[in-house]
Amino acid sequence: MNRIECSMNSIPYTELQRAKVGIPLYFVYTPLCNEVNRYDIPTISRCRGCKGYMNKYNNWIVAGRTWKCCLCGHINTELTERYLQLTQERIQEYPELIVDALEIKTDSNYTRRPMQGNCILFAIDQLYFESVKDILINIIQKIPNNTRIGVMIYSDKITLFKYHNSHYSIDVFSEDAIELINDINLYLSSIETIKSEIIDNIRKYNDEQNYVGCCFGNAMKTINFLLKNYGGKVICLNGSHPTKGEGKLNPLTNDFKTFKSSHDPFYDELAIEMNNNMITIDMFFNLRNAFDTATLSDFARRTGGRVYVCNSNEELFQTMINDILQSYRHEAVFRIRSTHNLATKKRYGNYNLRNNDLIAVPCIDPTSCFVIDYEILPISNITNTYIQTVFLYTNQNKERMLRIETMKIPQNSQPEINARGLTIACNIISSTIGIKEGLKEAKEYLINIAKKIPKYCSQRNEAIYYLYCLTKTPQMNKKGYVCAGILRTIIGKGEFPIPVMYVIDGNGNYRSVTLSGQEVKNCLVLLIIGEQMIIGVDRLLEKKMIKSCFGVSTITEIANNSLISEEDNVIAITMRKLISSIGKKIITIDCSDRWKEWLIVEDNYHDGWTYQKFLNIL
């Protein structure tokens, strides 16, 4: 996948032509999906008109002295020492003039404060602390030693594991005492000491008081107070409706609209402030109780964070450890500039917007993806469209890095669609629609896009098939809060939870197949859905296959046993090897035929486009 993808391979001259094509003009930007060559360049000239950076598409009028910006057309005449010796023969000495993308190290002028190291603060709802205590200890033990760690527990009060005088202690504050927390230091010189002492305190901690409410808003405000000068990632496990203190939300009703209103002034303002302080909230929801997931999820999204729904401790551990240990960059901001024939209509993704066009994401990883929906303006003298992305972030070595990429897109009155770029964009946008309006509206959006793809486009059938795949999601729970919570898992990961399926036949052969009922006959099935692995057992499966795989002969015995046989027969060996090769997942064995609800796509829907190819695109 490219860092920049467009829904079309060329751009119509006018918005009217674009409307006739029927496809929105989407640009998909995935800043860290692959690496960019790093160069040692002291400085790169910028346009005096639009502040765009020097690139290979600019037009030199006088070599080394006067150049025309490809983005805004401004003629730059200011002398720059770096280019005074520029000639056609020496152009190879200037990487910014020969490559589309480059990365350079910047200085402290490109950051608001001294660059910080990794910091993780755990904020745990008191209601679930005892049940996740062992998980928390296990995760802290696995965190790299160069990471700074803090712990908070919240209910109607806030409990902080405070480091003071070379030791951790536990302090408890009322919900309105945030300003008193002015001597907390979550940062220590000896990280190993932190781990051992903080784990000891977690083991010893025991709150004997009754749980009387949740001051979630105060807890988040306290975190902002603590980390405002440092930034960091907050891992928050919440399962309660905010009923106390600032950020208290209205009591829940049976009206489903409660879960669709994702704005509250307190959380809107706090999210902006936390994002500005480079604090991101990754939210882990436990949905045993009903609460306003819409508002809390939108709050996390605007800090640049993600939301996960975890309904078991095993799932919580695996999801949380993957989230914490993945490779991410800090203090990221980026801006996308274009020629004047494009105007931004809307942006999609997990971020906060500063100064109208600066997108801020405190923590960003290789899967973080953003979509910009453009409108074409009636400007006649532009024959080529240019897009420039400028991405600024702090790497793991505390270096401030600047990544610049410029892309040229031709214009055409009858552009071809890019099935891959269109699918990825629609994937993210339909998820957003699902959250704001509902699954029905999200599916209608996808179907309408598919209907409007022109017949002349060579990738038409392929794109229609992919959009069809995106409409096929399992039936959601009808309870509003569960539906809302699951949808936030979707937007957090930037895509619908598309499963992958393998089958094993009676000879021990396995293959990856589409989610088709035809593919699973007389086979054992492995479904991989995010962090889950479901081993599906058809009730009509031969007893010989059941015996070979599980060491028992009946469905009832499998339910009581739930183990893969250790025998050296071809089916058991294949099953064990396949599970091992896929990696650590949460494994369940389903003999109830519920797994068949995932069998939703037939490969012959549109000229044989394969479901596997669709998975590869995503």
N, C-alpha and C positions, 0 to 999 in steps of 0.2 A: 504494500500500500504506500502511496505517496503522502507526504505531509500535507499537501494541498490537493484536494480533489474538487472537481466541478461537476454539476449535474449535466452539463453539456460539453462537447468538445470544441465548440466555438460559440460566440455570443451573437444574438440577433442585433441588428442595427438600432431597432426601436423597441419600445415596450409593446407596441401593437403587434410587431412580428413575434415577440416573445409569447404574447397571449395566444397567437395563432398556433404556435408550436404546442402550447398547452402545458408545458413543464415549467415550474418555477426555476429561477436562476439561483441555485444553492451553491455555496462554497463550503467545503468541509475542511477544517483545519485540525490536524492531530500533531501538535508541536514536537512530541518526543517519540513518535512511532518508529523512527530510525535515526541513526547518527548522522552528523554533519562534520565535514572536515574542519579541523581547527587551524587557524593561521595566526602567525605572529605579526599583527599589523598595529602600528602605534595609534593610528586614527583613521577614520573614514569620513570623507567629505559628505555634507548634507546639503540638500536643496534649501535655498533661502525662502522659497515659496511655500512648500508643503512639508518641509522637514524630512522628506524621504532620504534614504541613504544612497550613496553612489552604487551603481550596479552596471552590468554589462549592456543594458538596453538604453542607457543614456546616450545622447548624440553629442559627440565632441565637435564643436565649431572651430575652435582653435586648440590644437593639441596641448593638453596640460594646463590650459588657462580658461577657456570658455566652453561651457557645456549646457545642453538643454535637457531638462528633467523629463523622463518618459512618463512620469505620473501626472504632473500638473502643467508641463510645457514652459515653466519658468526658465529664463536664460540666466545662468549663474556666471558671473564675471570675477568673483572674488578669487584672488590668487591663493592657492594651497601649495605649500612647499612640497608635499608628497608627490604632486603630479607635474612639477616643473620640468622634470627630465623625461616625461612620457613621450614615446614615439611608437609607431606601429611595430617596430622591431623589438621594442622593450616591453610590450604589453604583457608578456608572460610573467613579468616581475610583479604584476598587480593582480592578485587573485580576485579581488572584487570586480575586476573588469572581464573576467573570463569564466567564472562559475556562477551558477544560479543561486547557490546557497553556501554560506560560510559562517564560521563561528569564531569570535575573538574574545579574549579576556579583557574586561573593562576595569576601571578603577573605582574608588569609593564614591565618585560623583554620581554613579548610577544606582545608588541605594540610599534609603532614608536614614540608615543607621549602620553601625558596624555589623558585619555579617555574623550570623549565629550558627551554632551547630544544631544537631538533631535534638528535639525536645518532644516528649510525649507525656500528656497528662490524662490520666484515667478519671472520668467522672461517672460514678455508678449510682443509680437509683437505689436508695436504702432498701426498698421493697425486695430487691433481687440480690443484694450483696452476699448474703449467706450462701445462696445457691450457686454463685459464680466465683466464690472466694478461691477455690482450687484452680479454676481456669485462669484467674487473674495472676496467681502466683506462677503458674506454668508459663504464661505468656511473658511475664517480666523476666523470667530466667532465660528466655530465648532472645530477648532484645539485645542488639549489639552493645558492646561495652562503651562505645563513644556516645551513647544516647543518654540524655538527661531525663529523669523520670519524676512524676508527681502523681499523687492520688487524692481524689476528693470523693466523699460520699454525701449525698444530699437527700433530705426528706423535707420536714418542716424546718429543719436547721441544716447548716453546712458544716461538715467535718473535714478538716484538712490534715494530711500527714505532713507536718511542718518540720523542716530541717533547720536546726538552730544550735549553735555552740557544738558543732561537729556531730550532732546526733538528731535522729528523727524523734518527734513527739507528735501526739495527736491533740489538736485543738478543735473545739466546737464553738461555732458562732451562730447567733440567731439570724433569722432571715434578713434582718435590716441592719446588720453590723458589717457590711462590706468595707466601709471606709476604715474600720479598725484593723483590717488585715494589711498592715503596711510593713511588716518585718519578715514576711515569708520569703524564703529563698529556696527555689526548687533546683538550684544549680550547685553541684558539688564537684570538688576536685578529684575525689576518689570514687569512681563509678561503682566499683565492686562493693565498696562499703555501702553505697546507696542501696544496691540490690539486696544485700543481706539484711540491712536494717529495715528497709521498707517491707520486705517479705515477712520479717518477724512481727512487725506492727500489724500487717494484714491478718496474720494468724491469730494475734492476740485480740484484735478488735472485736467487740461484741456490744451491740446496742440493745439494751434491755427494755427501752421505752417502746410503747406502742406506736405504730405508724399512723400518723394523723393527717398526712397531706404531703404535697410535693411542691417545693419552691424552685422549680426548674429554672425559671427566669432569673432569680437571684443567683443560682449556681452558675449560670452562664455569664452573668454580669461580674461575678467574682473572678471567674477564669480570665475574663478580659482585663480586669484590674491587675491580676497577677502576671499575665504574660504580655502586657501591652508594650513593654520595652524589649521583648525577646522574640515573640512569635512562637509558633509551634503547632503540633497536631494534637487535637483533643479526641480521645476515644470515649464516646458517651454511650452508656447502656441505659435506656429509658423504657419504662413500662407503665408510667402513670400520667394521668391528666394533670397539668399544672393548676393547682387549686390554692396556692399560697403565695403571698408576696408579690413583687413586681413580675409582670408577665403572666399573672393569673388569667386563665381563659374562662369563658362562659361555660357553665355546666353543659354536659352533653345532653342532647335530646335524641329522639328517634328519627328526626328529620335528617335524611342523608346529606342535605346541603351543608350541614355542619362540617362535613369532611371535605367539602369542595372549596371552602373559603380559606385560602392559604395566605391571608395577610392580617397581620396585627401590628399596629404602629410600634409597640415596644420591641418586637422581634425584628421588624424591618430595620429600625434604627440601630439596634445592637448588632445585627448581621453586618451592616455596612461598617460599623466601627471596628468589629473584630477582623473583618477582611482588610481594612486599612492597617490594622496592627499585625497583619500577616498571621492570623490565628484561624485555623480551619477546623470545623467540627465534622467528624465522621460519626454518624448516628447508627446505633444498633438497637432496633426495636424488638421488644418482647410484647406480643399482642395478646397476652392472657387477659388483660383488661382493656376496655375501650378508652381511647384518648384521641385527641385531635392530631392525628398524624399529618394532616395537610399543612397546618401552620408550622409545626415543628420541622417537617421535612423541607419546606420552603426556606426556613431559617438556616438549616444546614446547607442547602444548595447555594445560598447567597454568600456563605463563607467560603465557597469552593469545595465543600465537603460532599460526601456520599452518604446514602442511607441504605441500610441492609435490614432485612427482616429475618430473624433467627428464632425458630420455634423449638429448638432443642439445644442442650448444652454442647453437644458434640458439634453441631452446626455452628454455634456461636464461636467456639474455640477455633475451628478451622477457618471460618470467614475472617475473624478478627486477626489471627496470626498472619494470614495472607495479606490483609490490608496494611498491617504494621510493617511487615518485612519486605514488601515490594519496593522496588527502586523508585524513589520520587525525588523531585527537585523542590527547592524552597523559594519563597518570596518571588513568585513568578508574576510577571505582567507582560502583556503583549498588545500590539496595535496592528491593525490591518489597514493599509492605505491602498487606494485604487485610483485609476484614471477618473476624470470627472464625469464620465458617462454612467457611472454606477453610484447608486445611493442605497445605503443600508435601510432595509425595512424592519428587520427583526433579527435578533440573535438567540441562539439556543445553546444550552449547556449549563454546567455548574460553575458559576463565577459571580463576581460583582462588577458593575460598570462604574468607572471613575472618569470624570472629565469628558463625558459624552462618548468617548471611543476607546478608552484605555481599559482593557479587560484584566482583572486582577484575580489570581488564583494562588492562595498562600502555599498549597501543596499540590503538585501536579505530577502525574505518572504517565508511562507510555500509552495507557489506554484512554487518557483524557482527551475528549473530542468535542469540537465546537462547530456549530453551523451558522452561517450568515446567509440570510435571504436578501437578495439584491433586487432593486428596481432599475430599469434602464432609462436613463434620461435622454431627452431629444437634443443631443449635441452632435452636429453633423460632421465636424472636422476631425473626428477620432477614427482612425482606421484599425488600430490595434488596442486592445485592452490589456492593462498591466495590473497585477496585484503584487503588493509587497508586504510580507509579514515580518515584524520585528519582535523577537521574543527574548526577554531578559529574565534570567533566573540565577539562583545560587546553587552550585553543585555540591556534591558530598565533601569536596575538599575546601569548602568555604570560599570558592572563587566565584566572582560575579561574571557571568558569561552573557554575551550578546550574540544572538543567532539571527541572521538576516537572510531572507529568501525572496527572490523576485521571479515572477512567473508571467510569461507572455501568452495571451489568449487571442487567437484571430477572431475576426467577425465574419458572419455569414447570415444571409437572410433565411436559410433553411439549415439550421445546425443539427448535427447528430446528437443524440443523447448519450451520456456515459452511464451505462447501467449500474456500474459499481458505485460511482459517486452519488447517483440518485438514490440507490438503495440505502447507503449509509446515512445520508441526510434524512430520508423519510423515516428511517429507523429511529433516529433521535427525536425528530419532530412529532411523530405519532405517539411516542412515549409521553412527551410533554402534553399533548392534547389529551391523552388518556388520563393524566393526573388532573388537569384543569377542568375537563368536561366529562370524561368517561370513556370506557372502552368502545362503546358503540360509535361515538364520534371519531375516535382514533381510527377505527376500521373504515368508516365512511371516507375519511380523508385519504387513506391509502387506495381505496377502490376508485375514488374520483381521479387521483393522479394516474392510476393505471388506465382508466377510460380515455384520458386526454392525450396519451402518447401517440404521435402521428404515425400513420401506416408506413410512411417512407423511411422511417428510422430503421437502420439495420439491426439495432439491438432491442427493438420493440418487444418482441416475444420474450426475450430473456428478462427484460426489466419487468414486464407484466408478471412473469412467473415469480420473480423475487418479491414483488410487492404482495402477490397472493400469499406467499409463504409468511410474510410479516403479519397478515391478518389472522393467521391461525394460531391462536393462543388457547391454552386450556381454560375451561370455565372457572371464573373467579368465584370465591365465596361471596354470597350475596350480602353478608353483613358489611355495612359501610366501612367500618374501621379496618377490617381485614383487607377488603378490596383496596382501600387507600394505601395501606401499608405495603401490600404486594406491589402496587404500581410504583411506589417509591423505590423499591428494589430495582425495578426496571429502569427508572430514570437515573438512579445512582450509577448503574453500570453502562448507561448509554445505549441500551438495546433491550429488546424483548428477550426473555430467557429461552433462547432457541436450544433445543436438546440435540445431542448426537447419539446415534444408535448403532450398536454392533449386534450381530447374531452369530451363534455358534451352532453348527449342524451336527448330525449324528456321527460324522467322521472326525469331529474335532477341528474342522476348518472354521475360521472366523473372517468376517468382512464388515466394513462400514456400509450401512444401507440407509435408504430414505425411511421416513416415518410412515411406512405403508403396511397395511394389513397383509398384503401378499408376501412381504419379505419375512414375516415372523412365523410362518407355518412350519411346524415340526422343528422349531429352533428354540434354543435358550436366548434370552434377550438381555443386553446391557444398555441401559439408558443413562447417559451422563447429562445432568442438568445443573449447571453451575458447580457447586461443591457437592452435589448429591450424585450417587451412583445407585440406580435401581436395577436389581436383577429380576427380570420378569419371567414368570413361569406360567405357561399356558396350561389350563386345566386338562386340555386334550393331549398334552405332551406324552410321548411314550414313557412308560415306567422305566425302561432300560436307560434312557437318557437321564431321568431324575436320579436313578440309583448311581449312575456313573459320576454325576456332578456333586450330589449332596450326600451320598452314602446311605440314603433311605429310599423307600419306594413309593411313598404317598405324599400328597400335598400337606396333609395334617402333620406328618412327621417332619416335613421341611419347616413348618411354622414353629415346631417345638425345638428344632435343631439349629437352623439358621447358620450353618457353617458349610464351607466348601470342603469337599472330600479331599483327604491327603493321599488318596490312592494314585497310582501311576498309570491311570488310563488316559486316553487321548483327550477326552472331554474335560476332565478335571485339570489336567496339565494345561490345556489351552485357557481355561477359565482363570487359573491362578496367574499365568503369564500375562494375560490381557489386563487383569486387575492391577498387577504390579506395574505394567508399562504405562498405564494411564496416570498413575500417581495417587497420592493420598486423597481419598474421597470419603464421604459419609455413606456407608453401604447399607442398603436395606434390601431384603428379599420379599418380593410382592407376589403372592400366589392368588390374589383376589381378582385379578384381571383389571384392576383400576389403572394399571400402567398402560392399558390399551387406549385410554383417553388421549394419549399423546400421538396416536397413529392418525395423522391428520392430512398428510400431503401425498399426492400421487405424482410420480415423475412425468406422466404423459399429459399433464394438464396443458402445457403449451410447448408443443414441438419437442418434447423430450428434454427440456432443461432440467438439470439434475439438482436435487436438494443438496447434495454434497458440495456442488459448486457454490451454491448460495451460502452454505456454512463457511466455505473458504473465504468468500468476500467479506463476511462479517468478522 
